[in-house]
Amino acid sequence: MFALLRHDATEGQDVCCVVVQDVRSGKQAVNFSQARQYPLAEVQAMKREGVSNGSIGEFCKRWYEEKGFPVSRCDQIRTATAAALALV
């Protein structure tokens, strides 16, 4: 997750970073997934209130499902991994 500073707010983006290494050659490849909007303000408020990471994860899962984003977290990881593997 990274924060994107705007003039009127801070927006959160969820991104997957994958590092693949060939252990024989030591060659590495790094790739990033497409970004998805992240409920930054809500998660920050939950952290301040002492909500557990597990509960925050469940909140985020429901939040993404309600938004109906066409790309899931698994899709992000799968796409970034495939692209990194193609570079090794």
Order of alpha helices (4+ residues) and beta strands (2+ residues): beta-beta-beta-beta-beta-alpha-alpha-alpha
